[in-house]
Amino acid sequence: MSDIEDAERILNDPQVTSQHIQHHGRWNYAEGIGSSEAPRGTLFHHYKTDETGKLLKVNLLIATGQNNPSMNRSVMEVAKQYVKGNNIEEGMLNRVESTIRCYDPCLSCSTHAIGTMPMVVEVFDDSGAMIQSIERN
């Protein structure tokens, strides 16, 4: 029997294609932590399971979340330079977009369609009242 015929036989086996298959592997640890380096930054994993291996908790710390405080600070610096009173100019949206893209080294996200990122910028006064809003879809 050839490899292709063997593969066909396995793929047509009802025990293999059944929706009611559960593997009973050896359970060894109830909790696992790991990390992996990726183009966007380090990804941290944290998993907890019950005694059957069913996931009870999954916590992933992704690069975008880790970069969020820095992105916020950078956007604030852009605002300090480009918001004068209640005046927001269209160019500010491009500066905010460029700032955010610096923290997302995913090539498709950081380089595609510059100037088209949907965005809303709102300016509030000291009392919390919105004094201007500019939007780009």
N, CA, C and O atoms as CSV, one atom per row, in Angstrom:
chain,resi,resn,atom,element,x,y,z
A,1,MET,N,N,0.859,-1.170,0.000
A,1,MET,CA,C,0.000,0.000,0.000
A,1,MET,C,C,0.911,1.240,0.000
A,1,MET,O,O,1.874,1.311,0.763
A,2,SER,N,N,0.594,2.206,-0.861
A,2,SER,CA,C,1.406,3.421,-0.945
A,2,SER,C,C,1.083,4.368,0.206
A,2,SER,O,O,0.083,4.211,0.907
A,3,ASP,N,N,1.962,5.358,0.379
A,3,ASP,CA,C,1.745,6.364,1.417
A,3,ASP,C,C,0.436,7.124,1.188
A,3,ASP,O,O,-0.273,7.451,2.141
A,4,ILE,N,N,0.124,7.400,-0.066
A,4,ILE,CA,C,-1.109,8.139,-0.372
A,4,ILE,C,C,-2.326,7.291,-0.037
A,4,ILE,O,O,-3.307,7.794,0.512
A,5,GLU,N,N,-2.266,6.001,-0.365
A,5,GLU,CA,C,-3.388,5.118,-0.032
A,5,GLU,C,C,-3.534,4.972,1.485
A,5,GLU,O,O,-4.647,4.918,2.009
A,6,ASP,N,N,-2.411,4.909,2.170
A,6,ASP,CA,C,-2.439,4.824,3.630
A,6,ASP,C,C,-3.040,6.096,4.227
A,6,ASP,O,O,-3.847,6.028,5.155
A,7,ALA,N,N,-2.647,7.251,3.697
A,7,ALA,CA,C,-3.212,8.517,4.172
A,7,ALA,C,C,-4.713,8.574,3.916
A,7,ALA,O,O,-5.470,9.037,4.769
A,8,GLU,N,N,-5.143,8.114,2.763
A,8,GLU,CA,C,-6.581,8.107,2.439
A,8,GLU,C,C,-7.344,7.198,3.408
A,8,GLU,O,O,-8.418,7.558,3.888
A,9,ARG,N,N,-6.779,6.017,3.691
A,9,ARG,CA,C,-7.425,5.087,4.615
A,9,ARG,C,C,-7.563,5.730,6.001
A,9,ARG,O,O,-8.614,5.622,6.632
A,10,ILE,N,N,-6.512,6.393,6.468
A,10,ILE,CA,C,-6.557,7.034,7.790
A,10,ILE,C,C,-7.582,8.159,7.800
A,10,ILE,O,O,-8.367,8.275,8.741
A,11,LEU,N,N,-7.582,8.995,6.754
A,11,LEU,CA,C,-8.491,10.138,6.708
A,11,LEU,C,C,-9.951,9.723,6.565
A,11,LEU,O,O,-10.851,10.492,6.903
A,12,ASN,N,N,-10.190,8.522,6.072
A,12,ASN,CA,C,-11.570,8.024,5.961
A,12,ASN,C,C,-12.002,7.169,7.141
A,12,ASN,O,O,-13.140,6.701,7.179
A,13,ASP,N,N,-11.131,6.960,8.087
A,13,ASP,CA,C,-11.441,6.157,9.267
A,13,ASP,C,C,-12.379,6.944,10.184
A,13,ASP,O,O,-12.017,8.036,10.621
A,14,PRO,N,N,-13.572,6.424,10.488
A,14,PRO,CA,C,-14.523,7.148,11.336
A,14,PRO,C,C,-13.990,7.443,12.738
A,14,PRO,O,O,-14.427,8.401,13.374
A,15,GLN,N,N,-13.062,6.641,13.219
A,15,GLN,CA,C,-12.481,6.936,14.533
A,15,GLN,C,C,-11.602,8.183,14.482
A,15,GLN,O,O,-11.463,8.882,15.486
A,16,VAL,N,N,-11.011,8.467,13.329
A,16,VAL,CA,C,-10.154,9.640,13.182
A,16,VAL,C,C,-10.995,10.892,12.935
A,16,VAL,O,O,-10.668,11.964,13.446
A,17,THR,N,N,-12.055,10.772,12.173
A,17,THR,CA,C,-12.864,11.938,11.789
A,17,THR,C,C,-14.030,12.205,12.730
A,17,THR,O,O,-14.783,13.156,12.519
A,18,SER,N,N,-14.192,11.400,13.746
A,18,SER,CA,C,-15.298,11.572,14.687
A,18,SER,C,C,-15.190,12.894,15.441
A,18,SER,O,O,-14.090,13.379,15.706
A,19,GLN,N,N,-16.321,13.462,15.779
A,19,GLN,CA,C,-16.369,14.676,16.594
A,19,GLN,C,C,-16.242,14.341,18.081
A,19,GLN,O,O,-16.188,15.250,18.909
A,20,HIS,N,N,-16.194,13.081,18.426
A,20,HIS,CA,C,-16.208,12.649,19.830
A,20,HIS,C,C,-14.890,11.990,20.222
A,20,HIS,O,O,-14.873,10.910,20.813
A,21,ILE,N,N,-13.807,12.644,19.891
A,21,ILE,CA,C,-12.488,12.124,20.238
A,21,ILE,C,C,-11.925,12.976,21.360
A,21,ILE,O,O,-11.937,14.205,21.286
A,22,GLN,N,N,-11.438,12.328,22.387
A,22,GLN,CA,C,-10.755,13.046,23.459
A,22,GLN,C,C,-9.497,12.276,23.783
A,22,GLN,O,O,-9.527,11.073,24.042
A,23,HIS,N,N,-8.417,12.980,23.764
A,23,HIS,CA,C,-7.146,12.355,24.093
A,23,HIS,C,C,-6.947,12.426,25.603
A,23,HIS,O,O,-7.152,13.476,26.212
A,24,HIS,N,N,-6.560,11.344,26.185
A,24,HIS,CA,C,-6.313,11.297,27.627
A,24,HIS,C,C,-4.806,11.218,27.852
A,24,HIS,O,O,-4.256,10.157,28.147
A,25,GLY,N,N,-4.167,12.351,27.707
A,25,GLY,CA,C,-2.723,12.408,27.900
A,25,GLY,C,C,-2.363,12.403,29.371
A,25,GLY,O,O,-3.221,12.549,30.241
A,26,ARG,N,N,-1.105,12.236,29.624
A,26,ARG,CA,C,-0.592,12.235,30.987
A,26,ARG,C,C,-0.533,13.676,31.481
A,26,ARG,O,O,0.104,14.527,30.860
A,27,TRP,N,N,-1.187,13.939,32.583
A,27,TRP,CA,C,-1.209,15.274,33.179
A,27,TRP,C,C,0.029,15.416,34.029
A,27,TRP,O,O,0.327,14.545,34.846
A,28,ASN,N,N,0.764,16.522,33.846
A,28,ASN,CA,C,1.989,16.659,34.621
A,28,ASN,C,C,2.031,17.929,35.469
A,28,ASN,O,O,2.486,17.872,36.612
A,29,TYR,N,N,1.579,19.058,34.962
A,29,TYR,CA,C,1.622,20.294,35.733
A,29,TYR,C,C,0.300,21.046,35.564
A,29,TYR,O,O,-0.304,21.010,34.492
A,30,ALA,N,N,-0.138,21.711,36.601
A,30,ALA,CA,C,-1.388,22.463,36.550
A,30,ALA,C,C,-1.169,23.894,36.074
A,30,ALA,O,O,-2.131,24.614,35.806
A,31,GLU,N,N,0.080,24.305,35.968
A,31,GLU,CA,C,0.352,25.691,35.593
A,31,GLU,C,C,1.626,25.749,34.765
A,31,GLU,O,O,2.599,25.047,35.044
A,32,GLY,N,N,1.604,26.599,33.739
A,32,GLY,CA,C,2.781,26.769,32.904
A,32,GLY,C,C,2.949,28.215,32.495
A,32,GLY,O,O,1.979,28.921,32.223
A,33,ILE,N,N,4.198,28.642,32.458
A,33,ILE,CA,C,4.536,30.006,32.061
A,33,ILE,C,C,5.653,29.918,31.031
A,33,ILE,O,O,6.580,29.121,31.174
A,34,GLY,N,N,5.558,30.741,29.992
A,34,GLY,CA,C,6.608,30.753,28.986
A,34,GLY,C,C,6.637,32.070,28.255
A,34,GLY,O,O,5.777,32.927,28.461
A,35,SER,N,N,7.620,32.230,27.404
A,35,SER,CA,C,7.709,33.438,26.588
A,35,SER,C,C,8.295,33.063,25.244
A,35,SER,O,O,9.020,32.076,25.112
A,36,SER,N,N,7.969,33.864,24.256
A,36,SER,CA,C,8.552,33.685,22.932
A,36,SER,C,C,8.772,35.053,22.311
A,36,SER,O,O,7.960,35.965,22.462
A,37,GLU,N,N,9.868,35.170,21.623
A,37,GLU,CA,C,10.206,36.422,20.961
A,37,GLU,C,C,9.565,36.406,19.581
A,37,GLU,O,O,9.665,35.423,18.847
A,38,ALA,N,N,8.909,37.504,19.240
A,38,ALA,CA,C,8.242,37.633,17.950
A,38,ALA,C,C,8.598,38.997,17.366
A,38,ALA,O,O,9.097,39.863,18.086
A,39,PRO,N,N,8.350,39.201,16.071
A,39,PRO,CA,C,8.702,40.486,15.459
A,39,PRO,C,C,8.082,41.691,16.165
A,39,PRO,O,O,8.682,42.766,16.175
A,40,ARG,N,N,6.901,41.537,16.751
A,40,ARG,CA,C,6.241,42.661,17.404
A,40,ARG,C,C,6.713,42.861,18.834
A,40,ARG,O,O,6.355,43.862,19.455
A,41,GLY,N,N,7.491,41.958,19.369
A,41,GLY,CA,C,7.965,42.045,20.742
A,41,GLY,C,C,7.769,40.714,21.447
A,41,GLY,O,O,7.296,39.750,20.844
A,42,THR,N,N,8.126,40.659,22.701
A,42,THR,CA,C,8.043,39.415,23.458
A,42,THR,C,C,6.599,39.106,23.832
A,42,THR,O,O,5.859,39.984,24.275
A,43,LEU,N,N,6.213,37.860,23.652
A,43,LEU,CA,C,4.888,37.384,24.020
A,43,LEU,C,C,5.047,36.480,25.239
A,43,LEU,O,O,5.771,35.486,25.195
A,44,PHE,N,N,4.368,36.831,26.323
A,44,PHE,CA,C,4.407,36.027,27.542
A,44,PHE,C,C,3.115,35.224,27.654
A,44,PHE,O,O,2.028,35.756,27.429
A,45,HIS,N,N,3.234,33.942,28.002
A,45,HIS,CA,C,2.101,33.030,28.144
A,45,HIS,C,C,2.012,32.582,29.602
A,45,HIS,O,O,3.033,32.374,30.256
A,46,HIS,N,N,0.779,32.433,30.108
A,46,HIS,CA,C,0.567,31.890,31.451
A,46,HIS,C,C,-0.726,31.085,31.404
A,46,HIS,O,O,-1.788,31.636,31.112
A,47,TYR,N,N,-0.649,29.809,31.685
A,47,TYR,CA,C,-1.801,28.910,31.605
A,47,TYR,C,C,-2.008,28.184,32.922
A,47,TYR,O,O,-1.044,27.810,33.590
A,48,LYS,N,N,-3.272,27.984,33.298
A,48,LYS,CA,C,-3.629,27.133,34.445
A,48,LYS,C,C,-4.674,26.130,33.966
A,48,LYS,O,O,-5.570,26.467,33.193
A,49,THR,N,N,-4.541,24.882,34.444
A,49,THR,CA,C,-5.473,23.831,34.046
A,49,THR,C,C,-6.024,23.124,35.278
A,49,THR,O,O,-5.504,23.256,36.387
A,50,ASP,N,N,-7.112,22.358,35.041
A,50,ASP,CA,C,-7.606,21.490,36.103
A,50,ASP,C,C,-6.933,20.124,35.956
A,50,ASP,O,O,-6.044,19.958,35.121
A,51,GLU,N,N,-7.350,19.161,36.753
A,51,GLU,CA,C,-6.687,17.845,36.747
A,51,GLU,C,C,-6.906,17.062,35.458
A,51,GLU,O,O,-6.216,16.070,35.222
A,52,THR,N,N,-7.857,17.487,34.614
A,52,THR,CA,C,-8.071,16.806,33.334
A,52,THR,C,C,-7.323,17.487,32.197
A,52,THR,O,O,-7.337,16.997,31.068
A,53,GLY,N,N,-6.669,18.612,32.480
A,53,GLY,CA,C,-5.957,19.348,31.439
A,53,GLY,C,C,-6.790,20.441,30.798
A,53,GLY,O,O,-6.316,21.134,29.897
A,54,LYS,N,N,-8.025,20.606,31.250
A,54,LYS,CA,C,-8.882,21.658,30.706
A,54,LYS,C,C,-8.375,23.014,31.184
A,54,LYS,O,O,-8.070,23.196,32.363
A,55,LEU,N,N,-8.288,23.960,30.256
A,55,LEU,CA,C,-7.787,25.290,30.607
A,55,LEU,C,C,-8.770,26.018,31.513
A,55,LEU,O,O,-9.959,26.114,31.210
A,56,LEU,N,N,-8.262,26.528,32.623
A,56,LEU,CA,C,-9.060,27.319,33.556
A,56,LEU,C,C,-8.757,28.805,33.415
A,56,LEU,O,O,-9.633,29.649,33.606
A,57,LYS,N,N,-7.510,29.112,33.081
A,57,LYS,CA,C,-7.099,30.512,32.959
A,57,LYS,C,C,-5.990,30.605,31.925
A,57,LYS,O,O,-5.062,29.796,31.917
A,58,VAL,N,N,-6.097,31.599,31.055
A,58,VAL,CA,C,-5.058,31.886,30.080
A,58,VAL,C,C,-4.794,33.376,30.138
A,58,VAL,O,O,-5.721,34.178,30.028
A,59,ASN,N,N,-3.552,33.746,30.306
A,59,ASN,CA,C,-3.176,35.155,30.353
A,59,ASN,C,C,-2.030,35.353,29.374
A,59,ASN,O,O,-0.972,34.741,29.518
A,60,LEU,N,N,-2.240,36.212,28.374
A,60,LEU,CA,C,-1.202,36.509,27.393
A,60,LEU,C,C,-0.843,37.982,27.499
A,60,LEU,O,O,-1.718,38.845,27.423
A,61,LEU,N,N,0.418,38.268,27.672
A,61,LEU,CA,C,0.895,39.646,27.688
A,61,LEU,C,C,1.536,39.912,26.334
A,61,LEU,O,O,2.629,39.428,26.041
A,62,ILE,N,N,0.838,40.685,25.519
A,62,ILE,CA,C,1.290,40.918,24.151
A,62,ILE,C,C,2.009,42.260,24.040
A,62,ILE,O,O,1.844,43.143,24.882
A,63,ALA,N,N,2.807,42.392,22.989
A,63,ALA,CA,C,3.650,43.579,22.822
A,63,ALA,C,C,2.821,44.860,22.755
A,63,ALA,O,O,3.221,45.871,23.334
A,64,THR,N,N,1.695,44.847,22.077
A,64,THR,CA,C,0.884,46.057,21.962
A,64,THR,C,C,0.456,46.538,23.344
A,64,THR,O,O,0.492,47.740,23.611
A,65,GLY,N,N,0.060,45.643,24.213
A,65,GLY,CA,C,-0.324,46.015,25.569
A,65,GLY,C,C,0.853,46.520,26.371
A,65,GLY,O,O,0.717,47.454,27.162
A,66,GLN,N,N,2.007,45.910,26.173
A,66,GLN,CA,C,3.207,46.344,26.887
A,66,GLN,C,C,3.649,47.729,26.419
A,66,GLN,O,O,4.208,48.502,27.198
A,67,ASN,N,N,3.398,48.041,25.143
A,67,ASN,CA,C,3.804,49.334,24.587
A,67,ASN,C,C,2.777,50.435,24.828
A,67,ASN,O,O,3.058,51.601,24.551
A,68,ASN,N,N,1.599,50.097,25.333
A,68,ASN,CA,C,0.525,51.081,25.457
A,68,ASN,C,C,0.912,52.322,26.271
A,68,ASN,O,O,0.621,53.432,25.826
A,69,PRO,N,N,1.551,52.194,27.439
A,69,PRO,CA,C,1.933,53.415,28.168
A,69,PRO,C,C,2.857,54.323,27.357
A,69,PRO,O,O,2.712,55.545,27.384
A,70,SER,N,N,3.800,53.727,26.643
A,70,SER,CA,C,4.713,54.525,25.819
A,70,SER,C,C,3.981,55.184,24.662
A,70,SER,O,O,4.260,56.334,24.323
A,71,MET,N,N,3.043,54.461,24.051
A,71,MET,CA,C,2.249,55.060,22.970
A,71,MET,C,C,1.458,56.254,23.496
A,71,MET,O,O,1.397,57.294,22.841
A,72,ASN,N,N,0.855,56.111,24.670
A,72,ASN,CA,C,0.082,57.205,25.250
A,72,ASN,C,C,0.958,58.429,25.510
A,72,ASN,O,O,0.557,59.556,25.221
A,73,ARG,N,N,2.147,58.206,26.052
A,73,ARG,CA,C,3.064,59.327,26.310
A,73,ARG,C,C,3.455,60.013,25.008
A,73,ARG,O,O,3.518,61.240,24.945
A,74,SER,N,N,3.719,59.223,23.967
A,74,SER,CA,C,4.124,59.790,22.687
A,74,SER,C,C,2.994,60.593,22.052
A,74,SER,O,O,3.235,61.659,21.486
A,75,VAL,N,N,1.775,60.095,22.140
A,75,VAL,CA,C,0.631,60.841,21.606
A,75,VAL,C,C,0.462,62.153,22.380
A,75,VAL,O,O,0.120,63.176,21.789
A,76,MET,N,N,0.695,62.131,23.680
A,76,MET,CA,C,0.607,63.354,24.473
A,76,MET,C,C,1.650,64.377,24.003
A,76,MET,O,O,1.358,65.571,23.939
A,77,GLU,N,N,2.853,63.917,23.678
A,77,GLU,CA,C,3.886,64.828,23.186
A,77,GLU,C,C,3.491,65.429,21.836
A,77,GLU,O,O,3.736,66.609,21.583
A,78,VAL,N,N,2.885,64.623,20.977
A,78,VAL,CA,C,2.390,65.146,19.696
A,78,VAL,C,C,1.333,66.210,19.965
A,78,VAL,O,O,1.349,67.273,19.344
A,79,ALA,N,N,0.421,65.930,20.880
A,79,ALA,CA,C,-0.641,66.894,21.202
A,79,ALA,C,C,-0.050,68.205,21.720
A,79,ALA,O,O,-0.528,69.281,21.360
A,80,LYS,N,N,0.980,68.125,22.558
A,80,LYS,CA,C,1.602,69.345,23.080
A,80,LYS,C,C,2.139,70.228,21.962
A,80,LYS,O,O,2.127,71.454,22.067
A,81,GLN,N,N,2.614,69.591,20.883
A,81,GLN,CA,C,3.184,70.357,19.771
A,81,GLN,C,C,2.138,70.843,18.781
A,81,GLN,O,O,2.309,71.904,18.181
A,82,TYR,N,N,1.046,70.080,18.595
A,82,TYR,CA,C,0.141,70.356,17.482
A,82,TYR,C,C,-1.250,70.829,17.878
A,82,TYR,O,O,-2.048,71.171,17.005
A,83,VAL,N,N,-1.559,70.858,19.160
A,83,VAL,CA,C,-2.865,71.381,19.578
A,83,VAL,C,C,-2.616,72.727,20.240
A,83,VAL,O,O,-1.932,72.812,21.260
A,84,LYS,N,N,-3.167,73.763,19.660
A,84,LYS,CA,C,-3.042,75.121,20.198
A,84,LYS,C,C,-4.445,75.618,20.503
A,84,LYS,O,O,-5.226,75.896,19.593
A,85,GLY,N,N,-4.763,75.731,21.791
A,85,GLY,CA,C,-6.119,76.122,22.176
A,85,GLY,C,C,-7.097,75.046,21.761
A,85,GLY,O,O,-6.935,73.878,22.114
A,86,ASN,N,N,-8.119,75.442,21.005
A,86,ASN,CA,C,-9.078,74.435,20.541
A,86,ASN,C,C,-8.895,74.160,19.050
A,86,ASN,O,O,-9.836,73.754,18.367
A,87,ASN,N,N,-7.689,74.381,18.556
A,87,ASN,CA,C,-7.416,74.202,17.140
A,87,ASN,C,C,-6.648,72.892,16.908
A,87,ASN,O,O,-5.526,72.725,17.387
A,88,ILE,N,N,-7.270,71.975,16.170
A,88,ILE,CA,C,-6.610,70.726,15.760
A,88,ILE,C,C,-6.526,70.760,14.243
A,88,ILE,O,O,-7.535,70.939,13.561
A,89,GLU,N,N,-5.335,70.589,13.724
A,89,GLU,CA,C,-5.181,70.569,12.277
A,89,GLU,C,C,-5.096,69.122,11.792
A,89,GLU,O,O,-4.683,68.229,12.531
A,90,GLU,N,N,-5.494,68.909,10.535
A,90,GLU,CA,C,-5.496,67.576,9.929
A,90,GLU,C,C,-4.131,66.905,10.052
A,90,GLU,O,O,-4.054,65.694,10.261
A,91,GLY,N,N,-3.056,67.678,9.926
A,91,GLY,CA,C,-1.710,67.113,10.004
A,91,GLY,C,C,-1.428,66.411,11.316
A,91,GLY,O,O,-0.577,65.523,11.375
A,92,MET,N,N,-2.130,66.798,12.370
A,92,MET,CA,C,-1.918,66.151,13.663
A,92,MET,C,C,-2.286,64.677,13.595
A,92,MET,O,O,-1.633,63.843,14.222
A,93,LEU,N,N,-3.328,64.351,12.836
A,93,LEU,CA,C,-3.734,62.950,12.712
A,93,LEU,C,C,-2.608,62.118,12.106
A,93,LEU,O,O,-2.371,60.986,12.529
A,94,ASN,N,N,-1.915,62.677,11.115
A,94,ASN,CA,C,-0.785,61.957,10.523
A,94,ASN,C,C,0.339,61.763,11.532
A,94,ASN,O,O,0.976,60.710,11.553
A,95,ARG,N,N,0.587,62.765,12.365
A,95,ARG,CA,C,1.633,62.652,13.390
A,95,ARG,C,C,1.266,61.591,14.429
A,95,ARG,O,O,2.121,60.809,14.845
A,96,VAL,N,N,0.008,61.561,14.847
A,96,VAL,CA,C,-0.435,60.550,15.820
A,96,VAL,C,C,-0.311,59.161,15.197
A,96,VAL,O,O,0.173,58.230,15.841
A,97,GLU,N,N,-0.748,59.023,13.950
A,97,GLU,CA,C,-0.649,57.731,13.263
A,97,GLU,C,C,0.803,57.272,13.170
A,97,GLU,O,O,1.103,56.113,13.456
A,98,SER,N,N,1.705,58.165,12.775
A,98,SER,CA,C,3.126,57.818,12.671
A,98,SER,C,C,3.688,57.398,14.021
A,98,SER,O,O,4.489,56.467,14.105
A,99,THR,N,N,3.269,58.081,15.070
A,99,THR,CA,C,3.731,57.757,16.415
A,99,THR,C,C,3.301,56.350,16.809
A,99,THR,O,O,4.106,55.574,17.324
A,100,ILE,N,N,2.047,56.022,16.570
A,100,ILE,CA,C,1.539,54.691,16.931
A,100,ILE,C,C,2.233,53.616,16.120
A,100,ILE,O,O,2.570,52.558,16.653
A,101,ARG,N,N,2.450,53.870,14.850
A,101,ARG,CA,C,3.106,52.874,13.991
A,101,ARG,C,C,4.535,52.576,14.440
A,101,ARG,O,O,5.041,51.483,14.187
A,102,CYS,N,N,5.189,53.522,15.099
A,102,CYS,CA,C,6.551,53.275,15.613
A,102,CYS,C,C,6.579,52.149,16.637
A,102,CYS,O,O,7.595,51.471,16.786
A,103,TYR,N,N,5.485,51.948,17.334
A,103,TYR,CA,C,5.438,50.932,18.385
A,103,TYR,C,C,4.891,49.602,17.886
A,103,TYR,O,O,4.776,48.654,18.664
A,104,ASP,N,N,4.554,49.515,16.612
A,104,ASP,CA,C,4.010,48.278,16.066
A,104,ASP,C,C,4.867,47.844,14.885
A,104,ASP,O,O,4.550,48.163,13.739
A,105,PRO,N,N,5.952,47.116,15.155
A,105,PRO,CA,C,6.859,46.749,14.077
A,105,PRO,C,C,6.332,45.668,13.138
A,105,PRO,O,O,7.069,45.207,12.266
A,106,CYS,N,N,5.081,45.254,13.293
A,106,CYS,CA,C,4.480,44.346,12.320
A,106,CYS,C,C,4.491,45.084,10.979
A,106,CYS,O,O,3.851,46.127,10.846
A,107,LEU,N,N,5.198,44.565,10.004
A,107,LEU,CA,C,5.396,45.307,8.763
A,107,LEU,C,C,4.092,45.689,8.080
A,107,LEU,O,O,3.963,46.807,7.580
A,108,SER,N,N,3.127,44.782,8.050
A,108,SER,CA,C,1.881,45.128,7.370
A,108,SER,C,C,1.158,46.256,8.097
A,108,SER,O,O,0.521,47.096,7.461
A,109,CYS,N,N,1.254,46.280,9.434
A,109,CYS,CA,C,0.579,47.333,10.206
A,109,CYS,C,C,1.348,48.643,10.161
A,109,CYS,O,O,0.741,49.714,10.137
A,110,SER,N,N,2.666,48.577,10.151
A,110,SER,CA,C,3.446,49.798,10.272
A,110,SER,C,C,3.669,50.499,8.945
A,110,SER,O,O,4.085,51.658,8.931
A,111,THR,N,N,3.402,49.826,7.819
A,111,THR,CA,C,3.719,50.437,6.531
A,111,THR,C,C,2.546,50.552,5.565
A,111,THR,O,O,2.664,51.245,4.554
A,112,HIS,N,N,1.434,49.907,5.836
A,112,HIS,CA,C,0.359,49.924,4.841
A,112,HIS,C,C,-0.479,51.191,4.922
A,112,HIS,O,O,-0.749,51.702,6.009
A,113,ALA,N,N,-0.880,51.683,3.780
A,113,ALA,CA,C,-1.877,52.742,3.644
A,113,ALA,C,C,-1.702,53.881,4.635
A,113,ALA,O,O,-2.634,54.245,5.352
A,114,ILE,N,N,-0.515,54.432,4.668
A,114,ILE,CA,C,-0.258,55.549,5.582
A,114,ILE,C,C,-1.215,56.689,5.243
A,114,ILE,O,O,-1.408,57.028,4.076
A,115,GLY,N,N,-1.805,57.268,6.275
A,115,GLY,CA,C,-2.759,58.355,6.095
A,115,GLY,C,C,-4.198,57.907,6.028
A,115,GLY,O,O,-5.093,58.723,5.810
A,116,THR,N,N,-4.439,56.598,6.218
A,116,THR,CA,C,-5.810,56.095,6.147
A,116,THR,C,C,-6.269,55.405,7.422
A,116,THR,O,O,-7.379,54.874,7.466
A,117,MET,N,N,-5.436,55.402,8.464
A,117,MET,CA,C,-5.806,54.751,9.722
A,117,MET,C,C,-7.022,55.462,10.309
A,117,MET,O,O,-6.970,56.672,10.528
A,118,PRO,N,N,-8.118,54.740,10.570
A,118,PRO,CA,C,-9.280,55.380,11.207
A,118,PRO,C,C,-8.876,55.941,12.570
A,118,PRO,O,O,-8.181,55.283,13.345
A,119,MET,N,N,-9.318,57.158,12.847
A,119,MET,CA,C,-8.882,57.800,14.074
A,119,MET,C,C,-9.851,58.906,14.464
A,119,MET,O,O,-10.439,59.568,13.608
A,120,VAL,N,N,-10.011,59.097,15.777
A,120,VAL,CA,C,-10.768,60.212,16.329
A,120,VAL,C,C,-9.878,60.877,17.368
A,120,VAL,O,O,-9.367,60.216,18.272
A,121,VAL,N,N,-9.694,62.189,17.237
A,121,VAL,CA,C,-8.945,62.960,18.221
A,121,VAL,C,C,-9.905,63.969,18.827
A,121,VAL,O,O,-10.538,64.751,18.118
A,122,GLU,N,N,-10.001,63.939,20.142
A,122,GLU,CA,C,-10.882,64.869,20.852
A,122,GLU,C,C,-10.052,65.691,21.820
A,122,GLU,O,O,-9.154,65.172,22.483
A,123,VAL,N,N,-10.359,66.975,21.893
A,123,VAL,CA,C,-9.664,67.876,22.813
A,123,VAL,C,C,-10.650,68.299,23.892
A,123,VAL,O,O,-11.762,68.737,23.598
A,124,PHE,N,N,-10.225,68.160,25.148
A,124,PHE,CA,C,-11.054,68.510,26.296
A,124,PHE,C,C,-10.403,69.658,27.051
A,124,PHE,O,O,-9.177,69.757,27.110
A,125,ASP,N,N,-11.223,70.520,27.625
A,125,ASP,CA,C,-10.668,71.588,28.460
A,125,ASP,C,C,-10.465,71.082,29.880
A,125,ASP,O,O,-10.733,69.918,30.175
A,126,ASP,N,N,-9.990,71.959,30.758
A,126,ASP,CA,C,-9.682,71.570,32.142
A,126,ASP,C,C,-10.889,71.051,32.904
A,126,ASP,O,O,-10.734,70.278,33.849
A,127,SER,N,N,-12.090,71.460,32.510
A,127,SER,CA,C,-13.288,71.011,33.224
A,127,SER,C,C,-13.820,69.688,32.675
A,127,SER,O,O,-14.781,69.137,33.213
A,128,GLY,N,N,-13.205,69.174,31.608
A,128,GLY,CA,C,-13.634,67.902,31.037
A,128,GLY,C,C,-14.606,68.048,29.883
A,128,GLY,O,O,-15.094,67.048,29.358
A,129,ALA,N,N,-14.900,69.290,29.474
A,129,ALA,CA,C,-15.812,69.511,28.358
A,129,ALA,C,C,-15.037,69.395,27.047
A,129,ALA,O,O,-13.949,69.955,26.912
A,130,MET,N,N,-15.607,68.658,26.074
A,130,MET,CA,C,-14.961,68.514,24.772
A,130,MET,C,C,-15.099,69.843,24.020
A,130,MET,O,O,-16.196,70.384,23.878
A,131,ILE,N,N,-13.956,70.355,23.543
A,131,ILE,CA,C,-14.003,71.629,22.837
A,131,ILE,C,C,-13.791,71.463,21.334
A,131,ILE,O,O,-14.120,72.365,20.564
A,132,GLN,N,N,-13.243,70.315,20.902
A,132,GLN,CA,C,-13.119,70.069,19.471
A,132,GLN,C,C,-12.881,68.580,19.244
A,132,GLN,O,O,-12.319,67.878,20.084
A,133,SER,N,N,-13.328,68.129,18.082
A,133,SER,CA,C,-13.137,66.733,17.681
A,133,SER,C,C,-12.829,66.712,16.199
A,133,SER,O,O,-13.429,67.452,15.420
A,134,ILE,N,N,-11.893,65.861,15.811
A,134,ILE,CA,C,-11.583,65.670,14.397
A,134,ILE,C,C,-11.515,64.163,14.165
A,134,ILE,O,O,-10.979,63.416,14.984
A,135,GLU,N,N,-12.065,63.735,13.039
A,135,GLU,CA,C,-12.184,62.298,12.780
A,135,GLU,C,C,-11.724,61.970,11.369
A,135,GLU,O,O,-11.932,62.745,10.435
A,136,ARG,N,N,-11.099,60.815,11.232
A,136,ARG,CA,C,-10.721,60.309,9.914
A,136,ARG,C,C,-11.144,58.846,9.867
A,136,ARG,O,O,-10.787,58.068,10.751
A,137,ASN,N,N,-11.898,58.472,8.848
A,137,ASN,CA,C,-12.358,57.073,8.710
A,137,ASN,C,C,-11.493,56.346,7.737
A,137,ASN,O,O,-11.712,55.162,7.481
